[in-house]
Amino acid sequence: MTDVSKNKNKYTIGIDIGGTKMSAVLFDLKKNEIIADYQLATPRDSLEKFLIMLWALIDPLLEKAKNSKVKIESIGIGFPGITGQTTANNKDGKISKCPNLEILNGISLGKIVSEKYNIPTILDNDANCFLRAELTLGAVKNSANVIAVTLGTGIGGALSINKEIFQGVHGSGGEIGHMVVDVVEDEPRTLEEIYHDLTQSNPQMLAEEAYDGDKLAEKVYEEIGRFIGIALANAVNMVNPEIIVLGGSVMKSSNLFMKEIKKNLKEEVLSPKSKKIKIVEGKVVNAGAVGAALLPLTP
């Protein structure tokens, strides 16, 4: 691990808030490397408990920086939801909607964190952070136009156009998980709704059952792959990217569903050339937190 006391580089803290766990890194912006990292469970029942755990996540990294006489330039936070504004316009770091962590709905988390620590704080969607890390340091660093999908508690999505994260007018661009991919009894179903139903909101347990030889669990993961492939085909038909990058904790079980993703993607993509689009797995360790650490401060 690097001795931060021997240089005067710029350091940031990046935080990745997930539905089940939160990760944080102390990051050297000049060397593009993690100096220290920390991880804790995500409280889901109250904002008070959530903030207590968030402080417990941040405090050790601040203490390490202090002991090493390093100033923290900023804190970046990736979260599984939307702000209703672009990152540049979201001065208070307000969370508009956080489907898998509803205690954060309507909370100005950036303002709360910046006021507690007197450090500039900026928020962005967690899938945007994942893609930012992979564009800068990882699997798609040589690409400019990229679709990213993260598979974890929910399904996140992000889009890069000419190396810039596309956020749209209100900061919710790239949300592939909320794409409608099926209709059941006249009711439209989004990819994430189907994903939650098929996994019973516990993809890790389902994967363990599949690896233990449960044929039904194997079929369920194949069905998950089918719907992800259809959603990706829709996205490819819309924006015609160079490459697709996948990340998130569920990618540890990618052999259960990747074949179906590729099969359905190829079947549903319109352009003959795009049918050959490459799908890669993310390479950056703790990409969500690293991407948050890389968030640029805005005026």
Backbone torsions as a table, in degrees:
resi	resn	phi	psi	omega
1	MET	NA	138.5	-175.9
2	THR	-66.2	139.6	174.2
3	ASP	-85.4	102.3	-174.2
4	VAL	-71.2	-13.2	-177.9
5	SER	-73.7	-14.3	-175.7
6	LYS	-93.6	5.0	177.8
7	ASN	-144.8	168.5	-178.9
8	LYS	-121.9	41.3	178.5
9	ASN	-73.3	172.6	178.2
10	LYS	-89.1	133.3	179.6
11	TYR	-122.3	145.4	175.6
12	THR	-132.2	167.0	170.9
13	ILE	-112.9	129.5	176.2
14	GLY	-114.5	134.8	-176.8
15	ILE	-125.2	132.9	176.4
16	ASP	-114.8	109.7	179.8
17	ILE	-93.6	115.4	178.1
18	GLY	-109.6	173.4	-179.4
19	GLY	-69.2	-24.2	-179.6
20	THR	-119.5	-26.6	179.3
21	LYS	-144.2	158.2	176.0
22	MET	-120.5	135.8	178.2
23	SER	-121.3	148.5	177.6
24	ALA	-140.7	147.6	177.5
25	VAL	-132.3	146.4	165.2
26	LEU	-94.7	122.2	-166.3
27	PHE	-125.2	134.4	176.3
28	ASP	-89.7	108.9	-176.6
29	LEU	-69.4	-30.0	-178.3
30	LYS	-75.0	-42.8	-178.2
31	LYS	-93.0	-7.7	-178.3
32	ASN	53.9	55.0	178.8
33	GLU	-144.4	152.5	177.6
34	ILE	-79.2	127.9	177.2
35	ILE	-90.5	-39.0	178.7
36	ALA	-156.3	157.7	178.9
37	ASP	-145.0	162.4	-175.8
38	TYR	-153.4	150.8	-178.6
39	GLN	-146.6	139.2	178.6
40	LEU	-143.1	164.1	176.8
41	ALA	-71.0	154.1	178.3
42	THR	-95.9	112.6	173.9
43	PRO	-66.7	138.2	-175.9
44	ARG	-118.3	-7.0	-171.2
45	ASP	-94.3	-19.7	178.5
46	SER	-157.0	150.3	178.3
47	LEU	-65.6	-37.2	-179.7
48	GLU	-59.0	-47.2	179.4
49	LYS	-66.5	-37.3	178.9
50	PHE	-60.8	-46.7	-177.9
51	LEU	-67.0	-37.1	176.9
52	ILE	-59.3	-43.1	179.8
53	MET	-70.7	-35.4	178.3
54	LEU	-63.9	-42.8	177.9
55	TRP	-63.6	-37.8	178.8
56	ALA	-66.9	-23.2	177.6
57	LEU	-80.2	-41.1	-175.2
58	ILE	-80.2	-40.7	-171.4
59	ASP	-54.7	-44.5	-179.8
60	PRO	-62.8	-33.3	179.6
61	LEU	-72.4	-38.0	175.9
62	LEU	-65.9	-38.8	179.0
63	GLU	-65.3	-40.3	178.1
64	LYS	-63.8	-42.9	179.1
65	ALA	-63.4	-41.5	-179.8
66	LYS	-63.9	-45.5	-179.9
67	ASN	-63.7	-27.5	-179.8
68	SER	-95.6	6.6	179.4
69	LYS	57.3	44.0	179.6
70	VAL	-114.2	132.0	177.5
71	LYS	-88.1	134.3	176.2
72	ILE	-87.3	119.0	-177.1
73	GLU	-73.5	-38.3	-176.5
74	SER	-164.2	165.8	172.8
75	ILE	-120.5	127.0	175.7
76	GLY	-110.7	140.1	-177.7
77	ILE	-129.2	125.0	171.7
78	GLY	-102.9	135.7	-177.2
79	PHE	-139.3	156.3	-174.5
80	PRO	-86.5	70.0	-179.5
81	GLY	-176.2	-160.9	-178.0
82	ILE	-128.1	157.8	179.3
83	THR	-99.7	-19.9	-174.1
84	GLY	84.9	-2.7	176.3
85	GLN	-141.4	160.9	172.7
86	THR	-67.9	158.9	179.4
87	THR	-56.1	-39.2	-177.9
88	ALA	-65.1	-30.9	-176.9
89	ASN	-95.2	-6.9	-175.1
90	ASN	-90.8	73.6	-171.9
91	LYS	-63.4	-33.4	-178.4
92	ASP	-92.9	-0.3	-177.8
93	GLY	61.3	44.4	-177.9
94	LYS	-84.7	135.5	177.6
95	ILE	-95.6	118.9	-179.5
96	SER	-80.1	-47.2	-177.2
97	LYS	-148.5	130.8	179.9
98	CYS	-135.2	83.8	-169.4
99	PRO	-55.5	-37.8	-176.4
100	ASN	-96.4	6.1	177.5
101	LEU	-152.4	72.3	-168.1
102	GLU	-67.2	-16.2	178.1
103	ILE	-64.6	-15.0	-179.4
104	LEU	-95.4	-4.7	179.9
105	ASN	-58.7	126.2	176.9
106	GLY	78.6	5.2	-176.0
107	ILE	-92.4	132.0	175.5
108	SER	-85.3	73.6	-172.1
109	LEU	-65.0	-37.9	179.3
110	GLY	-60.8	-42.7	179.2
111	LYS	-65.2	-42.2	180.0
112	ILE	-60.5	-46.1	-177.8
113	VAL	-69.2	-44.3	-177.3
114	SER	-65.8	-36.0	179.0
115	GLU	-72.1	-34.0	179.5
116	LYS	-68.2	-42.7	-172.6
117	TYR	-105.4	-5.5	-176.6
118	ASN	54.9	43.5	178.0
119	ILE	-129.8	132.5	177.9
120	PRO	-55.4	133.6	-176.0
121	THR	-130.3	136.2	-178.7
122	ILE	-132.9	143.1	-177.7
123	LEU	-113.8	153.4	172.1
124	ASP	-155.7	162.1	175.1
125	ASN	-60.5	143.9	-174.9
126	ASP	-66.7	-34.2	177.4
127	ALA	-69.0	-35.4	173.6
128	ASN	-60.2	-40.8	179.4
129	CYS	-65.4	-43.0	176.5
130	PHE	-56.8	-48.1	-178.5
131	LEU	-66.1	-38.2	178.8
132	ARG	-59.8	-42.3	179.0
133	ALA	-65.7	-43.0	-178.6
134	GLU	-70.3	-33.1	175.9
135	LEU	-68.7	-36.0	-176.5
136	THR	-82.4	-41.4	-169.5
137	LEU	-129.7	-9.5	-165.6
138	GLY	-117.1	-137.0	-168.2
139	ALA	-68.0	-21.8	-177.5
140	VAL	-122.6	28.5	-177.5
141	LYS	-67.5	-17.3	177.4
142	ASN	-101.3	13.4	-180.0
143	SER	-116.2	158.7	-178.9
144	ALA	-116.5	-35.4	-175.9
145	ASN	-116.3	107.0	-166.3
146	VAL	-137.4	141.2	167.3
147	ILE	-104.3	132.9	177.7
148	ALA	-120.8	141.8	175.6
149	VAL	-133.1	133.3	176.4
150	THR	-114.7	133.9	-177.8
151	LEU	-117.4	114.2	179.8
152	GLY	-150.3	-125.0	174.0
153	THR	-60.6	-39.1	174.4
154	GLY	-128.9	-164.1	178.9
155	ILE	-119.6	118.6	178.2
156	GLY	-105.7	158.1	178.9
157	GLY	-144.1	151.4	178.8
158	ALA	-150.7	159.4	-176.3
159	LEU	-138.8	131.8	173.8
160	SER	-110.5	132.1	174.1
161	ILE	-123.9	118.2	-177.8
162	ASN	54.0	44.4	176.8
163	LYS	72.9	3.1	178.4
164	GLU	-107.2	135.9	176.0
165	ILE	-68.8	121.9	-179.9
166	PHE	-85.5	118.3	-178.1
167	GLN	-105.9	-16.2	-176.7
168	GLY	79.9	-176.6	-175.7
169	VAL	-67.0	-39.7	-174.5
170	HIS	-115.6	20.3	173.5
171	GLY	80.8	11.4	-176.3
172	SER	-115.7	20.0	178.6
173	GLY	-66.1	148.5	174.4
174	GLY	87.6	4.9	-174.4
175	GLU	-77.0	74.8	-177.5
176	ILE	-66.0	-27.2	179.7
177	GLY	-63.8	-22.0	-179.0
178	HIS	-102.9	17.3	174.1
179	MET	-77.7	133.5	177.2
180	VAL	-75.4	122.1	-177.3
181	VAL	-124.4	0.9	179.7
182	ASP	-158.8	160.2	174.5
183	VAL	-131.0	124.3	179.8
184	VAL	-121.8	119.4	-178.9
185	GLU	50.5	48.6	177.6
186	ASP	68.3	8.7	178.6
187	GLU	-105.5	122.6	177.5
188	PRO	-67.2	142.6	-178.3
189	ARG	-125.3	128.6	178.1
190	THR	-84.1	162.9	178.6
191	LEU	-57.7	-43.5	-178.3
192	GLU	-67.7	-38.2	176.9
193	GLU	-61.5	-43.9	178.1
194	ILE	-63.4	-42.7	179.4
195	TYR	-59.7	-45.6	178.8
196	HIS	-63.7	-42.8	-179.2
197	ASP	-64.3	-44.6	-176.5
198	LEU	-69.5	-36.5	-178.7
199	THR	-91.4	-5.9	-173.3
200	GLN	54.9	34.4	179.6
201	SER	58.4	24.2	177.7
202	ASN	-142.7	71.1	-176.7
203	PRO	-62.7	-29.0	-179.6
204	GLN	-66.3	-45.0	179.0
205	MET	-64.4	-39.9	178.6
206	LEU	-61.7	-41.0	178.9
207	ALA	-64.0	-41.7	179.0
208	GLU	-61.0	-39.6	178.3
209	GLU	-65.4	-39.9	179.2
210	ALA	-64.7	-41.9	-179.8
211	TYR	-70.8	-20.9	176.1
212	ASP	-84.3	2.4	175.9
213	GLY	98.1	8.9	178.2
214	ASP	-71.1	110.4	-175.4
215	LYS	-65.3	-35.3	178.7
216	LEU	-64.8	-42.3	178.4
217	ALA	-63.3	-39.2	176.7
218	GLU	-61.0	-44.1	179.8
219	LYS	-64.4	-37.0	178.8
220	VAL	-62.9	-43.7	179.3
221	TYR	-67.1	-33.4	174.4
222	GLU	-63.7	-39.0	178.1
223	GLU	-66.6	-38.9	175.2
224	ILE	-59.0	-45.8	178.2
225	GLY	-60.5	-38.4	179.7
226	ARG	-61.0	-47.6	-177.5
227	PHE	-70.2	-36.6	175.9
228	ILE	-63.8	-41.2	177.9
229	GLY	-60.5	-41.4	178.1
230	ILE	-63.9	-44.3	179.6
231	ALA	-63.4	-42.1	178.9
232	LEU	-64.7	-37.7	177.3
233	ALA	-62.3	-41.7	177.1
234	ASN	-60.3	-43.4	-179.4
235	ALA	-66.9	-41.2	178.8
236	VAL	-64.2	-42.3	177.6
237	ASN	-62.6	-29.6	-178.5
238	MET	-79.5	-46.1	-170.8
239	VAL	-115.6	-12.1	175.1
240	ASN	53.7	61.3	-178.0
241	PRO	-79.8	172.9	176.5
242	GLU	-78.9	-37.1	-166.3
243	ILE	-157.8	158.8	176.5
244	ILE	-121.2	134.5	176.9
245	VAL	-120.9	133.7	-178.4
246	LEU	-114.8	142.9	179.0
247	GLY	-149.6	-174.4	-178.9
248	GLY	104.1	163.0	-173.9
249	SER	-61.9	-30.1	-176.8
250	VAL	-71.5	-15.9	178.4
251	MET	-65.4	-13.1	173.9
252	LYS	-63.2	-21.5	-179.8
253	SER	-110.5	26.0	-171.7
254	SER	-61.3	-26.1	179.9
255	ASN	-66.7	-13.0	178.3
256	LEU	-80.3	-19.8	-173.4
257	PHE	-138.6	-9.2	-174.4
258	MET	-64.9	-36.8	179.6
259	LYS	-59.7	-42.3	-179.5
260	GLU	-70.4	-35.7	176.2
261	ILE	-58.4	-51.6	-176.3
262	LYS	-64.6	-39.9	-179.6
263	LYS	-62.3	-50.2	-176.5
264	ASN	-73.8	-32.0	174.9
265	LEU	-60.8	-48.2	-178.8
266	LYS	-63.1	-39.7	-177.9
267	GLU	-66.7	-34.8	-171.0
268	GLU	-99.7	-12.8	178.2
269	VAL	-73.3	138.1	-176.0
270	LEU	-78.0	-52.5	-174.7
271	SER	-69.4	128.4	177.3
272	PRO	-56.5	-37.9	179.5
273	LYS	-70.0	-38.3	-178.8
274	SER	-70.7	-19.8	176.9
275	LYS	-61.3	-21.5	-179.5
276	LYS	-95.8	12.3	-176.8
277	ILE	-57.1	139.3	-177.1
278	LYS	-84.4	138.2	174.0
279	ILE	-114.5	126.2	-179.3
280	VAL	-126.2	157.5	174.6
281	GLU	-93.5	144.1	178.9
282	GLY	-60.1	150.5	-176.8
283	LYS	-112.3	-20.6	-173.2
284	VAL	-76.0	125.7	175.9
285	VAL	-68.4	131.3	-178.9
286	ASN	56.1	47.5	-172.3
287	ALA	-59.4	-37.5	-179.2
288	GLY	-61.4	-44.7	179.5
289	ALA	-70.9	-39.0	178.5
290	VAL	-64.1	-43.6	177.4
291	GLY	-62.3	-33.8	175.4
292	ALA	-68.7	-38.4	177.9
293	ALA	-64.6	-26.5	-179.3
294	LEU	-86.6	-1.5	-179.3
295	LEU	-59.9	127.1	179.5
296	PRO	-77.4	139.1	174.9
297	LEU	-69.5	138.4	179.7
298	THR	-107.9	151.6	-179.1
299	PRO	-60.7	NA	NA
